Amino acid sequence: MSGKYEKGSEWRKWDLHVHTPKSIIQNYGGDTEEVWEKYITDLESLPKEFKVIGINDYIYIDGYRKVLEYRAKGRLQNFDLILPV
């Protein structure tokens, strides 16, 4: 057997309720580039077991789009999948 998951089934952690600095409910300190840099760095610092996150900013997807911009620039490669929730 060859491929990405050679051991077969493995448990991975998912967090499907992650807010961004653009959320109407957040405690990050605002929607500034400095706050976003710390936010992205914190997500990249999560334990390696976290493989999927769901961006849950309620009725808005602006934060999800911004997260995808960072990912397109090579950031957040520690996640296999980032979902809008």
N, CA, C and O atoms as a CHARMM CRD file, in Angstrom:
* protein
*
  340
    1    1 MET  N      0.84300  -1.17600   0.00000 PROA 1      0.00000
    2    1 MET  CA     0.00000   0.00000   0.00000 PROA 1      0.00000
    3    1 MET  C      0.88600   1.23600   0.00000 PROA 1      0.00000
    4    1 MET  O      1.79700   1.35000   0.82000 PROA 1      0.00000
    5    2 SER  N      0.62900   2.13900  -0.89400 PROA 2      0.00000
    6    2 SER  CA     1.40000   3.37200  -0.90300 PROA 2      0.00000
    7    2 SER  C      0.43500   4.55200  -0.91400 PROA 2      0.00000
    8    2 SER  O     -0.73100   4.41500  -1.28500 PROA 2      0.00000
    9    3 GLY  N      0.93200   5.69000  -0.50900 PROA 3      0.00000
   10    3 GLY  CA     0.10000   6.88000  -0.48100 PROA 3      0.00000
   11    3 GLY  C      0.33100   7.67500   0.77700 PROA 3      0.00000
   12    3 GLY  O      1.26800   7.42200   1.53400 PROA 3      0.00000
   13    4 LYS  N     -0.52700   8.62700   0.98600 PROA 4      0.00000
   14    4 LYS  CA    -0.37700   9.54600   2.10300 PROA 4      0.00000
   15    4 LYS  C     -0.61000   8.87400   3.45200 PROA 4      0.00000
   16    4 LYS  O      0.07100   9.19400   4.42700 PROA 4      0.00000
   17    5 TYR  N     -1.56500   7.94600   3.52100 PROA 5      0.00000
   18    5 TYR  CA    -1.92100   7.31100   4.78700 PROA 5      0.00000
   19    5 TYR  C     -1.62100   5.81500   4.72300 PROA 5      0.00000
   20    5 TYR  O     -2.52100   5.00200   4.51300 PROA 5      0.00000
   21    6 GLU  N     -0.38300   5.47000   4.90100 PROA 6      0.00000
   22    6 GLU  CA     0.05200   4.09000   4.76300 PROA 6      0.00000
   23    6 GLU  C     -0.38700   3.20000   5.91400 PROA 6      0.00000
   24    6 GLU  O     -0.39200   1.97900   5.75700 PROA 6      0.00000
   25    7 LYS  N     -0.75900   3.75500   7.06800 PROA 7      0.00000
   26    7 LYS  CA    -1.14800   2.94500   8.21900 PROA 7      0.00000
   27    7 LYS  C     -2.63900   2.59800   8.20400 PROA 7      0.00000
   28    7 LYS  O     -3.10200   1.90100   9.10700 PROA 7      0.00000
   29    8 GLY  N     -3.38300   3.04500   7.23900 PROA 8      0.00000
   30    8 GLY  CA    -4.82200   2.79400   7.23800 PROA 8      0.00000
   31    8 GLY  C     -5.54600   3.86900   8.02700 PROA 8      0.00000
   32    8 GLY  O     -5.18200   5.04300   7.96300 PROA 8      0.00000
   33    9 SER  N     -6.55900   3.47600   8.76500 PROA 9      0.00000
   34    9 SER  CA    -7.35800   4.42800   9.54400 PROA 9      0.00000
   35    9 SER  C     -6.53900   5.04700  10.66500 PROA 9      0.00000
   36    9 SER  O     -5.78300   4.36100  11.35400 PROA 9      0.00000
   37   10 GLU  N     -6.69800   6.35000  10.83600 PROA 10     0.00000
   38   10 GLU  CA    -6.05400   7.07900  11.92100 PROA 10     0.00000
   39   10 GLU  C     -7.03200   8.12200  12.44400 PROA 10     0.00000
   40   10 GLU  O     -7.81700   8.69300  11.68800 PROA 10     0.00000
   41   11 TRP  N     -6.97000   8.35800  13.74700 PROA 11     0.00000
   42   11 TRP  CA    -7.78600   9.41800  14.32800 PROA 11     0.00000
   43   11 TRP  C     -7.10600  10.75500  14.10500 PROA 11     0.00000
   44   11 TRP  O     -5.89200  10.88700  14.25500 PROA 11     0.00000
   45   12 ARG  N     -7.91200  11.74400  13.74600 PROA 12     0.00000
   46   12 ARG  CA    -7.43400  13.11000  13.59500 PROA 12     0.00000
   47   12 ARG  C     -8.40000  14.03000  14.31500 PROA 12     0.00000
   48   12 ARG  O     -9.58800  13.72400  14.42900 PROA 12     0.00000
   49   13 LYS  N     -7.90400  15.13800  14.79400 PROA 13     0.00000
   50   13 LYS  CA    -8.77200  16.09500  15.48700 PROA 13     0.00000
   51   13 LYS  C     -9.30900  17.12200  14.49800 PROA 13     0.00000
   52   13 LYS  O     -8.58900  17.62200  13.63500 PROA 13     0.00000
   53   14 TRP  N    -10.57700  17.41600  14.64900 PROA 14     0.00000
   54   14 TRP  CA   -11.24100  18.44700  13.87700 PROA 14     0.00000
   55   14 TRP  C    -11.81800  19.46300  14.85700 PROA 14     0.00000
   56   14 TRP  O    -12.32100  19.08700  15.91600 PROA 14     0.00000
   57   15 ASP  N    -11.75100  20.73000  14.51500 PROA 15     0.00000
   58   15 ASP  CA   -12.45100  21.77100  15.26900 PROA 15     0.00000
   59   15 ASP  C    -13.28500  22.54400  14.26300 PROA 15     0.00000
   60   15 ASP  O    -12.75400  23.30600  13.45500 PROA 15     0.00000
   61   16 LEU  N    -14.58100  22.34300  14.31900 PROA 16     0.00000
   62   16 LEU  CA   -15.48100  22.94100  13.32800 PROA 16     0.00000
   63   16 LEU  C    -16.18100  24.19000  13.84300 PROA 16     0.00000
   64   16 LEU  O    -17.21800  24.58900  13.31400 PROA 16     0.00000
   65   17 HSD  N    -15.61700  24.80400  14.87200 PROA 17     0.00000
   66   17 HSD  CA   -16.19800  26.04600  15.38900 PROA 17     0.00000
   67   17 HSD  C    -15.08100  27.02300  15.74500 PROA 17     0.00000
   68   17 HSD  O    -14.83500  27.31200  16.91600 PROA 17     0.00000
   69   18 VAL  N    -14.41900  27.51900  14.71900 PROA 18     0.00000
   70   18 VAL  CA   -13.30800  28.45700  14.88200 PROA 18     0.00000
   71   18 VAL  C    -13.74800  29.82200  14.35200 PROA 18     0.00000
   72   18 VAL  O    -14.15700  29.94600  13.19700 PROA 18     0.00000
   73   19 HSD  N    -13.66100  30.83700  15.20200 PROA 19     0.00000
   74   19 HSD  CA   -13.97800  32.20000  14.76800 PROA 19     0.00000
   75   19 HSD  C    -12.71900  32.88400  14.26000 PROA 19     0.00000
   76   19 HSD  O    -11.60900  32.49400  14.62100 PROA 19     0.00000
   77   20 THR  N    -12.88500  33.89300  13.43100 PROA 20     0.00000
   78   20 THR  CA   -11.76400  34.69300  12.93600 PROA 20     0.00000
   79   20 THR  C    -11.87700  36.11200  13.48500 PROA 20     0.00000
   80   20 THR  O    -12.88400  36.45600  14.10400 PROA 20     0.00000
   81   21 PRO  N    -10.85600  36.93900  13.26600 PROA 21     0.00000
   82   21 PRO  CA   -10.94600  38.34200  13.66700 PROA 21     0.00000
   83   21 PRO  C    -12.04800  39.12100  12.93300 PROA 21     0.00000
   84   21 PRO  O    -12.36800  40.24200  13.32900 PROA 21     0.00000
   85   22 LYS  N    -12.62300  38.55800  11.89200 PROA 22     0.00000
   86   22 LYS  CA   -13.73100  39.20800  11.19600 PROA 22     0.00000
   87   22 LYS  C    -15.10000  38.81800  11.74200 PROA 22     0.00000
   88   22 LYS  O    -16.11500  39.35900  11.30600 PROA 22     0.00000
   89   23 SER  N    -15.13900  37.89200  12.68300 PROA 23     0.00000
   90   23 SER  CA   -16.40300  37.42400  13.24100 PROA 23     0.00000
   91   23 SER  C    -17.06100  38.51300  14.08200 PROA 23     0.00000
   92   23 SER  O    -16.38600  39.34600  14.68600 PROA 23     0.00000
   93   24 ILE  N    -18.40700  38.48700  14.10800 PROA 24     0.00000
   94   24 ILE  CA   -19.11300  39.44300  14.96000 PROA 24     0.00000
   95   24 ILE  C    -18.91700  39.11000  16.43500 PROA 24     0.00000
   96   24 ILE  O    -19.12200  39.96300  17.29800 PROA 24     0.00000
   97   25 ILE  N    -18.52300  37.87800  16.72400 PROA 25     0.00000
   98   25 ILE  CA   -18.18100  37.47500  18.08600 PROA 25     0.00000
   99   25 ILE  C    -16.75000  36.95100  18.06200 PROA 25     0.00000
  100   25 ILE  O    -16.47900  35.85600  17.56700 PROA 25     0.00000
  101   26 GLN  N    -15.84300  37.75300  18.60600 PROA 26     0.00000
  102   26 GLN  CA   -14.43700  37.35400  18.65800 PROA 26     0.00000
  103   26 GLN  C    -13.74300  38.15800  19.73800 PROA 26     0.00000
  104   26 GLN  O    -14.19800  39.23800  20.11300 PROA 26     0.00000
  105   27 ASN  N    -12.65600  37.63400  20.22800 PROA 27     0.00000
  106   27 ASN  CA   -11.88000  38.28800  21.28700 PROA 27     0.00000
  107   27 ASN  C    -10.43500  38.47100  20.86600 PROA 27     0.00000
  108   27 ASN  O     -9.53200  38.41100  21.70100 PROA 27     0.00000
  109   28 TYR  N    -10.20900  38.69400  19.58800 PROA 28     0.00000
  110   28 TYR  CA    -8.83900  38.80000  19.08300 PROA 28     0.00000
  111   28 TYR  C     -8.29200  40.21800  19.13900 PROA 28     0.00000
  112   28 TYR  O     -7.07900  40.41300  19.07700 PROA 28     0.00000
  113   29 GLY  N     -9.16400  41.20400  19.25400 PROA 29     0.00000
  114   29 GLY  CA    -8.69200  42.57700  19.34500 PROA 29     0.00000
  115   29 GLY  C     -8.91300  43.39500  18.09600 PROA 29     0.00000
  116   29 GLY  O     -8.36700  44.49300  17.98000 PROA 29     0.00000
  117   30 GLY  N     -9.68700  42.90300  17.17000 PROA 30     0.00000
  118   30 GLY  CA    -9.99100  43.68800  15.97000 PROA 30     0.00000
  119   30 GLY  C     -9.57100  42.99700  14.70000 PROA 30     0.00000
  120   30 GLY  O     -9.02100  41.89600  14.70300 PROA 30     0.00000
  121   31 ASP  N     -9.85100  43.68200  13.61700 PROA 31     0.00000
  122   31 ASP  CA    -9.60700  43.16300  12.27300 PROA 31     0.00000
  123   31 ASP  C     -8.45300  43.94100  11.63700 PROA 31     0.00000
  124   31 ASP  O     -8.63600  44.66800  10.66100 PROA 31     0.00000
  125   32 THR  N     -7.25300  43.77000  12.22000 PROA 32     0.00000
  126   32 THR  CA    -6.07200  44.46100  11.70500 PROA 32     0.00000
  127   32 THR  C     -5.07700  43.42000  11.19000 PROA 32     0.00000
  128   32 THR  O     -5.18200  42.24100  11.52700 PROA 32     0.00000
  129   33 GLU  N     -4.13300  43.84400  10.39300 PROA 33     0.00000
  130   33 GLU  CA    -3.12300  42.90600   9.87900 PROA 33     0.00000
  131   33 GLU  C     -2.28800  42.32000  11.00700 PROA 33     0.00000
  132   33 GLU  O     -1.90400  41.15200  10.94900 PROA 33     0.00000
  133   34 GLU  N     -2.00400  43.10900  12.02800 PROA 34     0.00000
  134   34 GLU  CA    -1.23600  42.60600  13.17000 PROA 34     0.00000
  135   34 GLU  C     -2.00600  41.49100  13.89400 PROA 34     0.00000
  136   34 GLU  O     -1.43300  40.46200  14.25200 PROA 34     0.00000
  137   35 VAL  N     -3.28700  41.70700  14.09800 PROA 35     0.00000
  138   35 VAL  CA    -4.12300  40.69800  14.74900 PROA 35     0.00000
  139   35 VAL  C     -4.21300  39.45300  13.88000 PROA 35     0.00000
  140   35 VAL  O     -4.13200  38.33600  14.39000 PROA 35     0.00000
  141   36 TRP  N     -4.38000  39.63300  12.56800 PROA 36     0.00000
  142   36 TRP  CA    -4.46200  38.48400  11.66000 PROA 36     0.00000
  143   36 TRP  C     -3.17100  37.67300  11.66100 PROA 36     0.00000
  144   36 TRP  O     -3.21700  36.44300  11.63500 PROA 36     0.00000
  145   37 GLU  N     -2.03800  38.33300  11.69000 PROA 37     0.00000
  146   37 GLU  CA    -0.76000  37.61100  11.70000 PROA 37     0.00000
  147   37 GLU  C     -0.65000  36.73800  12.94600 PROA 37     0.00000
  148   37 GLU  O     -0.22700  35.58500  12.86200 PROA 37     0.00000
  149   38 LYS  N     -1.02600  37.27900  14.09600 PROA 38     0.00000
  150   38 LYS  CA    -0.99300  36.49200  15.33300 PROA 38     0.00000
  151   38 LYS  C     -1.99700  35.34400  15.25200 PROA 38     0.00000
  152   38 LYS  O     -1.69400  34.22800  15.67300 PROA 38     0.00000
  153   39 TYR  N     -3.17600  35.60500  14.72200 PROA 39     0.00000
  154   39 TYR  CA    -4.22100  34.58500  14.58200 PROA 39     0.00000
  155   39 TYR  C     -3.73800  33.41900  13.71300 PROA 39     0.00000
  156   39 TYR  O     -3.86900  32.25700  14.09700 PROA 39     0.00000
  157   40 ILE  N     -3.18400  33.73500  12.55000 PROA 40     0.00000
  158   40 ILE  CA    -2.69400  32.70000  11.63000 PROA 40     0.00000
  159   40 ILE  C     -1.53600  31.92700  12.26800 PROA 40     0.00000
  160   40 ILE  O     -1.47900  30.70100  12.16500 PROA 40     0.00000
  161   41 THR  N     -0.63600  32.62100  12.91100 PROA 41     0.00000
  162   41 THR  CA     0.49100  31.97300  13.58700 PROA 41     0.00000
  163   41 THR  C     -0.00500  31.03500  14.69100 PROA 41     0.00000
  164   41 THR  O      0.52700  29.93900  14.86800 PROA 41     0.00000
  165   42 ASP  N     -1.03000  31.47400  15.43100 PROA 42     0.00000
  166   42 ASP  CA    -1.58800  30.61100  16.48000 PROA 42     0.00000
  167   42 ASP  C     -2.20500  29.34800  15.88000 PROA 42     0.00000
  168   42 ASP  O     -2.03300  28.25900  16.42800 PROA 42     0.00000
  169   43 LEU  N     -2.92300  29.48300  14.75600 PROA 43     0.00000
  170   43 LEU  CA    -3.48600  28.30500  14.09800 PROA 43     0.00000
  171   43 LEU  C     -2.37800  27.36100  13.62200 PROA 43     0.00000
  172   43 LEU  O     -2.50800  26.14100  13.72200 PROA 43     0.00000
  173   44 GLU  N     -1.30400  27.92800  13.11100 PROA 44     0.00000
  174   44 GLU  CA    -0.18100  27.10700  12.64600 PROA 44     0.00000
  175   44 GLU  C      0.54200  26.42200  13.80700 PROA 44     0.00000
  176   44 GLU  O      1.25800  25.44300  13.60000 PROA 44     0.00000
  177   45 SER  N      0.35800  26.93100  15.01800 PROA 45     0.00000
  178   45 SER  CA     1.01700  26.38300  16.20200 PROA 45     0.00000
  179   45 SER  C      0.19400  25.31400  16.91400 PROA 45     0.00000
  180   45 SER  O      0.63800  24.75800  17.91900 PROA 45     0.00000
  181   46 LEU  N     -0.99800  25.02100  16.40100 PROA 46     0.00000
  182   46 LEU  CA    -1.81200  23.97400  17.02400 PROA 46     0.00000
  183   46 LEU  C     -1.07700  22.63600  16.94200 PROA 46     0.00000
  184   46 LEU  O     -0.24700  22.43700  16.05500 PROA 46     0.00000
  185   47 PRO  N     -1.37500  21.72600  17.85700 PROA 47     0.00000
  186   47 PRO  CA    -0.75300  20.40100  17.77900 PROA 47     0.00000
  187   47 PRO  C     -1.01000  19.75800  16.42000 PROA 47     0.00000
  188   47 PRO  O     -2.03900  20.00400  15.79000 PROA 47     0.00000
  189   48 LYS  N     -0.07300  18.94200  15.97900 PROA 48     0.00000
  190   48 LYS  CA    -0.14300  18.35800  14.64200 PROA 48     0.00000
  191   48 LYS  C     -1.34900  17.45000  14.44400 PROA 48     0.00000
  192   48 LYS  O     -1.68700  17.11700  13.30800 PROA 48     0.00000
  193   49 GLU  N     -2.00800  17.04100  15.53400 PROA 49     0.00000
  194   49 GLU  CA    -3.17800  16.18100  15.43300 PROA 49     0.00000
  195   49 GLU  C     -4.38700  16.90000  14.81200 PROA 49     0.00000
  196   49 GLU  O     -5.28200  16.25200  14.26700 PROA 49     0.00000
  197   50 PHE  N     -4.41000  18.22400  14.89400 PROA 50     0.00000
  198   50 PHE  CA    -5.50500  18.99400  14.30400 PROA 50     0.00000
  199   50 PHE  C     -5.30400  19.06100  12.79900 PROA 50     0.00000
  200   50 PHE  O     -4.33900  19.65500  12.31800 PROA 50     0.00000
  201   51 LYS  N     -6.22000  18.44800  12.06100 PROA 51     0.00000
  202   51 LYS  CA    -6.07900  18.37700  10.60700 PROA 51     0.00000
  203   51 LYS  C     -7.16800  19.11200   9.85100 PROA 51     0.00000
  204   51 LYS  O     -6.98800  19.42000   8.67200 PROA 51     0.00000
  205   52 VAL  N     -8.29800  19.40600  10.49400 PROA 52     0.00000
  206   52 VAL  CA    -9.40000  20.09000   9.82900 PROA 52     0.00000
  207   52 VAL  C     -9.96000  21.15000  10.77000 PROA 52     0.00000
  208   52 VAL  O    -10.18200  20.89200  11.95300 PROA 52     0.00000
  209   53 ILE  N    -10.18500  22.34700  10.22800 PROA 53     0.00000
  210   53 ILE  CA   -10.87900  23.37900  10.98900 PROA 53     0.00000
  211   53 ILE  C    -12.05100  23.89000  10.16300 PROA 53     0.00000
  212   53 ILE  O    -12.02800  23.88300   8.93200 PROA 53     0.00000
  213   54 GLY  N    -13.06800  24.33100  10.87700 PROA 54     0.00000
  214   54 GLY  CA   -14.22700  24.94000  10.24500 PROA 54     0.00000
  215   54 GLY  C    -14.34400  26.37100  10.72100 PROA 54     0.00000
  216   54 GLY  O    -14.47300  26.62400  11.91900 PROA 54     0.00000
  217   55 ILE  N    -14.30000  27.30400   9.79300 PROA 55     0.00000
  218   55 ILE  CA   -14.41800  28.72000  10.12900 PROA 55     0.00000
  219   55 ILE  C    -15.89300  29.04400  10.31400 PROA 55     0.00000
  220   55 ILE  O    -16.68900  28.92100   9.38300 PROA 55     0.00000
  221   56 ASN  N    -16.24900  29.45700  11.52400 PROA 56     0.00000
  222   56 ASN  CA   -17.64400  29.68600  11.88000 PROA 56     0.00000
  223   56 ASN  C    -17.81700  31.12800  12.33500 PROA 56     0.00000
  224   56 ASN  O    -17.78600  31.41400  13.53200 PROA 56     0.00000
  225   57 ASP  N    -17.99500  32.01900  11.39800 PROA 57     0.00000
  226   57 ASP  CA   -18.24200  33.43200  11.70000 PROA 57     0.00000
  227   57 ASP  C    -19.71900  33.76500  11.51300 PROA 57     0.00000
  228   57 ASP  O    -20.08200  34.89900  11.20400 PROA 57     0.00000
  229   58 TYR  N    -20.55000  32.76400  11.70600 PROA 58     0.00000
  230   58 TYR  CA   -22.00000  32.87700  11.60500 PROA 58     0.00000
  231   58 TYR  C    -22.43900  33.22300  10.19100 PROA 58     0.00000
  232   58 TYR  O    -22.24300  32.41200   9.28600 PROA 58     0.00000
  233   59 ILE  N    -23.01900  34.38200   9.96600 PROA 59     0.00000
  234   59 ILE  CA   -23.63800  34.66400   8.65800 PROA 59     0.00000
  235   59 ILE  C    -22.66900  35.25700   7.63600 PROA 59     0.00000
  236   59 ILE  O    -23.07300  35.56700   6.51500 PROA 59     0.00000
  237   60 TYR  N    -21.41900  35.41500   8.00100 PROA 60     0.00000
  238   60 TYR  CA   -20.43600  36.02800   7.09500 PROA 60     0.00000
  239   60 TYR  C    -19.34900  35.03200   6.72000 PROA 60     0.00000
  240   60 TYR  O    -18.98900  34.17500   7.52800 PROA 60     0.00000
  241   61 ILE  N    -18.82600  35.13500   5.51300 PROA 61     0.00000
  242   61 ILE  CA   -17.71900  34.26400   5.10300 PROA 61     0.00000
  243   61 ILE  C    -16.45400  35.07000   4.79200 PROA 61     0.00000
  244   61 ILE  O    -15.49800  34.53000   4.23600 PROA 61     0.00000
  245   62 ASP  N    -16.44600  36.36000   5.14700 PROA 62     0.00000
  246   62 ASP  CA   -15.26800  37.18900   4.88800 PROA 62     0.00000
  247   62 ASP  C    -14.02800  36.64600   5.59400 PROA 62     0.00000
  248   62 ASP  O    -12.94000  36.64900   5.01800 PROA 62     0.00000
  249   63 GLY  N    -14.17700  36.18300   6.82800 PROA 63     0.00000
  250   63 GLY  CA   -13.04700  35.61600   7.56700 PROA 63     0.00000
  251   63 GLY  C    -12.53900  34.34200   6.92500 PROA 63     0.00000
  252   63 GLY  O    -11.33100  34.12000   6.84600 PROA 63     0.00000
  253   64 TYR  N    -13.45700  33.50300   6.46600 PROA 64     0.00000
  254   64 TYR  CA   -13.07600  32.27500   5.76500 PROA 64     0.00000
  255   64 TYR  C    -12.28200  32.61500   4.50800 PROA 64     0.00000
  256   64 TYR  O    -11.25600  31.99300   4.23000 PROA 64     0.00000
  257   65 ARG  N    -12.75200  33.59400   3.75600 PROA 65     0.00000
  258   65 ARG  CA   -12.03700  34.00200   2.53300 PROA 65     0.00000
  259   65 ARG  C    -10.63600  34.50400   2.84800 PROA 65     0.00000
  260   65 ARG  O     -9.68600  34.21500   2.12100 PROA 65     0.00000
  261   66 LYS  N    -10.51100  35.26500   3.94900 PROA 66     0.00000
  262   66 LYS  CA    -9.18700  35.78100   4.32400 PROA 66     0.00000
  263   66 LYS  C     -8.25900  34.62700   4.73300 PROA 66     0.00000
  264   66 LYS  O     -7.07500  34.63700   4.39500 PROA 66     0.00000
  265   67 VAL  N     -8.78300  33.65000   5.44900 PROA 67     0.00000
  266   67 VAL  CA    -7.99200  32.47100   5.81500 PROA 67     0.00000
  267   67 VAL  C     -7.50400  31.76600   4.54500 PROA 67     0.00000
  268   67 VAL  O     -6.35100  31.33800   4.47500 PROA 67     0.00000
  269   68 LEU  N     -8.37600  31.64500   3.55000 PROA 68     0.00000
  270   68 LEU  CA    -7.97300  31.01500   2.28700 PROA 68     0.00000
  271   68 LEU  C     -6.90100  31.82400   1.56600 PROA 68     0.00000
  272   68 LEU  O     -6.04400  31.24700   0.89700 PROA 68     0.00000
  273   69 GLU  N     -6.93200  33.15000   1.68800 PROA 69     0.00000
  274   69 GLU  CA    -5.87100  33.98900   1.10100 PROA 69     0.00000
  275   69 GLU  C     -4.52100  33.64800   1.72700 PROA 69     0.00000
  276   69 GLU  O     -3.52300  33.50900   1.02000 PROA 69     0.00000
  277   70 TYR  N     -4.49100  33.51400   3.04900 PROA 70     0.00000
  278   70 TYR  CA    -3.25100  33.12900   3.71600 PROA 70     0.00000
  279   70 TYR  C     -2.79300  31.75300   3.24700 PROA 70     0.00000
  280   70 TYR  O     -1.60600  31.53900   3.00200 PROA 70     0.00000
  281   71 ARG  N     -3.72600  30.83100   3.12500 PROA 71     0.00000
  282   71 ARG  CA    -3.37600  29.46400   2.69400 PROA 71     0.00000
  283   71 ARG  C     -2.82800  29.47400   1.26800 PROA 71     0.00000
  284   71 ARG  O     -1.88600  28.74300   0.96300 PROA 71     0.00000
  285   72 ALA  N     -3.40500  30.29200   0.39900 PROA 72     0.00000
  286   72 ALA  CA    -2.92900  30.38700  -0.98400 PROA 72     0.00000
  287   72 ALA  C     -1.50300  30.93600  -1.04200 PROA 72     0.00000
  288   72 ALA  O     -0.78600  30.70100  -2.01500 PROA 72     0.00000
  289   73 LYS  N     -1.09100  31.66600  -0.00600 PROA 73     0.00000
  290   73 LYS  CA     0.26000  32.21500   0.06300 PROA 73     0.00000
  291   73 LYS  C      1.22200  31.26200   0.76500 PROA 73     0.00000
  292   73 LYS  O      2.36000  31.62900   1.06000 PROA 73     0.00000
  293   74 GLY  N      0.75600  30.01500   1.03700 PROA 74     0.00000
  294   74 GLY  CA     1.64500  29.02400   1.62600 PROA 74     0.00000
  295   74 GLY  C      1.52500  28.84500   3.12800 PROA 74     0.00000
  296   74 GLY  O      2.25400  28.04600   3.71700 PROA 74     0.00000
  297   75 ARG  N      0.62000  29.57600   3.75300 PROA 75     0.00000
  298   75 ARG  CA     0.44000  29.44900   5.19800 PROA 75     0.00000
  299   75 ARG  C     -0.57900  28.34400   5.49300 PROA 75     0.00000
  300   75 ARG  O     -1.24100  27.84700   4.58200 PROA 75     0.00000
  301   76 LEU  N     -0.69800  27.97000   6.74700 PROA 76     0.00000
  302   76 LEU  CA    -1.69700  27.00800   7.23200 PROA 76     0.00000
  303   76 LEU  C     -1.60100  25.64800   6.54900 PROA 76     0.00000
  304   76 LEU  O     -2.61800  24.98500   6.34500 PROA 76     0.00000
  305   77 GLN  N     -0.40400  25.23300   6.19900 PROA 77     0.00000
  306   77 GLN  CA    -0.21900  23.95000   5.54300 PROA 77     0.00000
  307   77 GLN  C     -0.34000  22.78000   6.51500 PROA 77     0.00000
  308   77 GLN  O     -0.28800  21.62200   6.10000 PROA 77     0.00000
  309   78 ASN  N     -0.50200  23.07100   7.79700 PROA 78     0.00000
  310   78 ASN  CA    -0.67500  22.01700   8.78300 PROA 78     0.00000
  311   78 ASN  C     -2.07600  21.41700   8.76100 PROA 78     0.00000
  312   78 ASN  O     -2.32500  20.41700   9.43400 PROA 78     0.00000
  313   79 PHE  N     -2.99700  22.01200   7.99800 PROA 79     0.00000
  314   79 PHE  CA    -4.36000  21.49700   7.89500 PROA 79     0.00000
  315   79 PHE  C     -4.57300  20.80300   6.55800 PROA 79     0.00000
  316   79 PHE  O     -4.10300  21.26000   5.51600 PROA 79     0.00000
  317   80 ASP  N     -5.29400  19.68500   6.61400 PROA 80     0.00000
  318   80 ASP  CA    -5.67000  18.98200   5.39700 PROA 80     0.00000
  319   80 ASP  C     -6.87000  19.64000   4.73700 PROA 80     0.00000
  320   80 ASP  O     -7.03900  19.55800   3.52100 PROA 80     0.00000
  321   81 LEU  N     -7.71600  20.30300   5.55100 PROA 81     0.00000
  322   81 LEU  CA    -8.94900  20.87000   5.03100 PROA 81     0.00000
  323   81 LEU  C     -9.38400  22.03300   5.92500 PROA 81     0.00000
  324   81 LEU  O     -9.29600  21.96400   7.15000 PROA 81     0.00000
  325   82 ILE  N     -9.85500  23.09900   5.28000 PROA 82     0.00000
  326   82 ILE  CA   -10.43400  24.24400   5.98500 PROA 82     0.00000
  327   82 ILE  C    -11.80700  24.47900   5.37500 PROA 82     0.00000
  328   82 ILE  O    -11.93600  24.72400   4.17500 PROA 82     0.00000
  329   83 LEU  N    -12.83300  24.39900   6.22000 PROA 83     0.00000
  330   83 LEU  CA   -14.21500  24.47600   5.76400 PROA 83     0.00000
  331   83 LEU  C    -14.90300  25.76700   6.19700 PROA 83     0.00000
  332   83 LEU  O    -14.58300  26.30800   7.25500 PROA 83     0.00000
  333   84 PRO  N    -15.84100  26.26600   5.39900 PROA 84     0.00000
  334   84 PRO  CA   -16.73400  27.32800   5.89600 PROA 84     0.00000
  335   84 PRO  C    -17.88400  26.65300   6.63700 PROA 84     0.00000
  336   84 PRO  O    -18.49000  25.71300   6.12200 PROA 84     0.00000
  337   85 VAL  N    -18.18200  27.12300   7.83200 PROA 85     0.00000
  338   85 VAL  CA   -19.25600  26.50300   8.60400 PROA 85     0.00000
  339   85 VAL  C    -20.35100  27.53200   8.84400 PROA 85     0.00000
  340   85 VAL  O    -21.35900  27.22400   9.47900 PROA 85     0.00000
